[in-house]
Amino acid sequence: MAEQGLGSAQEADSEDAWQRLNTYSYLSARERLEYIEIMRVFCATLLTDLSAPDVLAKLQGSAGKAAGLDSDQLTTRLEQLTEWGNLLRSSHTVTASSIREYQRARSRYQLSKLGERIQRDADEVLAGADAAREVSSELLTLVERGLRDLAELVQQPGGASPQEALERISTLFVQFTEFADSIRDFYAYLGQVLARYDLDSGEYQGFKDLLLDYVEAITDEVSFRAPRIASTLDALWPELPGLLERIDAISGGLSGAVEGLPETRVQRSRGRELTDWEGLRGWFTDVDGKGSQVDQLRDATMRALQSLLANAKRMLRSASGEMSRRKELLKLARWFDEATPEDAHDIAVSAFGMYGTRHLGVPPEVDEAVLAHTSWWTGPVVEVPVALRERGSRAQRGRTSSVEDHAEQKQRLQREAREHAAARKAAADELRSASGHFARVRLTSPALALLLELLASALGNAQLLRGEEQSLDENRGSFGLEAAWAEDAELGIRLTVRRLPDTSMVLHSVDGDLAVEELDLRIEGLLGSVQGESQTGVSAS
């Protein structure tokens, strides 16, 4: 019985899918232009039912192919759209003052949900299918900022306000969806262009600038923002289930309104379900070994560069005369077709320099004597080597070398990269645990290297403040530090430096001791949780 129930469910799903796909039929019918114009009339209204005379009056004012339809033809088209599922018969009561008016207005139609969506998508495809869509890279900055603000709200005492969190989540997913869609559309257009082999020098130059400048800017922006977004999502992830439950408790949306309608499915707003967040996280992070969209973006950019290089090689071969000479061969074939037999022999001599079969350069078999006046059609066939037939070369070609296998080298490089990342992560954990009592611990070499790296970056970002009473020629005097900080998004660590006069400390490590003075160093998490602080300085022994 269970197997029979499962089979019935599968048959029902297949029937439902077939009915939905059948709604696309009008786009491939012979009268598709007329059907599209009729559907546009219905899409221009909201919750309005139209009769055949109403639709006919609207079509007659247009300049399309459907403007020439008569009443009977239009009725046939409307009935067919109803059968496909694009239109629905209206249930409104018809009021008429005569039998003739009732007969004309009794069949009224309104747009179905699926029919409206298909027509909207079709109009979008027809309007901008070949256009290059600009990538909204500025939205990625807003996505990062929105995630960071949401994470700070969640970590506040008492948690985030559900209404405020809902507003931020809705804004965040609208921005992310627009950015992801623009990325997909642009790279689809780029692949379509780079697949062409008829680019001239001007087009090639334009697409080269497009690829090297615009695509590089997009890839750099994504590579810069992706680690920060992934780090913020990792910190926010444990709080998401509870946050979404609190949001649903105060704002159930349409799902709460249709609880009494079990057969009604609701497509919720983006961000209200945990699966939406899983998709967002999978765009920036490698989850379960599936590969992130950021990695796919890098691979697509590399393939685009390879296609650009292939076009460059083709144009170089064109300049040296090694390109395909299809146009010239077609022109020569037309000359042969229009020439007399005598002129055809002259054209063959001028084009190929062969003169006759005996000058082919490949001798026949010894026991086959071929007279000079023997026609090519009736003469014996001579086996021509592949190199001479395809490349016109008589040189002997050896075996091609096998492709070198770099799999082991790639695995070694990946292993070294993972070990290096693990060492830096362990060094960051060591710094956080040792913060506040650096003078009493002995740092490892990676931990000291990471500390010096962050310290150098922080001092490089610092702004020195001198007293107004001192001249620019003075090399000695008091000064302060402002905005002296550095962070590593992948490690989740931030270093903030302040100047504290009359302080001194010695940092011990396996590589030696480092004497530091007159600086206060504070180590924090990126989301603001203080891990510890120490007093260090800039002079080394």
Buried (B, 14 or more C-beta within 10 A) or exposed (E): EEEEEEEEEEEEEEEEEEEEEEBBBBBEEEBBEBBBBBBBBBBEEEEEBBBBBBBBEBBEEEEBBBBEBEEEBBBEBBBBBBEBBBBBEBEEEBEEEEEEEEEBBEBBBBBBEBBBEBBEEBBEEEEEEEEBBEBBBEBBBBBBBBBBBBBBBBBEEEBBBBEEBBEBBBBBBBBBBBBBEBBEBBBEBBEEBBEEEEBEEEEBEEBBEBBEEBBEEBBEBBEEBBBBBBBBBEBBBEBBEEBBEBBBEEEEBEBEEBEEEEEEEEEEBBBBEEEBBEBBBBBBBEEEEEEBBBBEBBEBBEBBBEBBEEBEEBBEEBEEEEEEEEEEEEEBEEBEEEBEEEEBEEBBEEEEEEEEBEEBEEEBEEEEEBEEEBEEEEEEEBEEEEEBEEEEEEEEEEEEEEEEEEEEEEEEEEEEEEEEEEBBBBBBBBBBEBBBEBEEBEBBEBBBBBBBBBBEBBBEEBEEEEEEEEEEEEEEEEEBBEEBBBBBBEBBBBBBBBBBEEBEBBBBBEEEEBBBBBBBBBBBBBBEEEBBBBBBBBEEE
